[in-house]
Amino acid sequence: MQQLVPPWLEKLLSTDFFSVCRTHGDAARSERNMFCLDCNDEAFCFYCRSSRHKEHKVIQIRRSSYHDVVRVSEIEKVLEIDGVQTYVINSAKVLFLNERPQPKSSSSSGKGGSHICEVCGRSLLDTFRFCSLGCKLVGIKRNGNASYMLEGRSSTTTRVMVRGEEEQLMYPSTPPSTRRRKGIPHRAPN
């Protein structure tokens, strides 16, 4: 049976990041914001990476508004992320690791035509299906596979590599974003 999700994904999503490393606590870059996909263990700091994970596949976790994010450029090399909402933060495309609670006052109920996460109901900016990797994982587990489709949505077949084995997965087609700036920004007069 083909594996639907890599074995390290659940551990990554449940790991606590950004505490001080017990070994390198006095050093400047001792914040535990790295995760090794090969070891599939706990978070570690910059110095632990240099000493124990030098030749391993490692991703760096970042923070945005107190939530853990990962750069798309890092995670897409090792995981299929189709259908997950991406954001631009500090000029880098990122996605959230886990669901972010949405205040009831800003929920999407009552807004016609807005897009929502299929798992948690969070409002989405585009025609994505999930707000985070965690929600996509719940969606895959809930449906028993990664090839489910919602009624009325077309899908595309995607081939992905998971631990060296090719898998064929189906995902909904996601049109490219057509959002443009409203105009050229102008400074206010002095």
Disulfide bonds with the S-S distance in Angstrom:
none
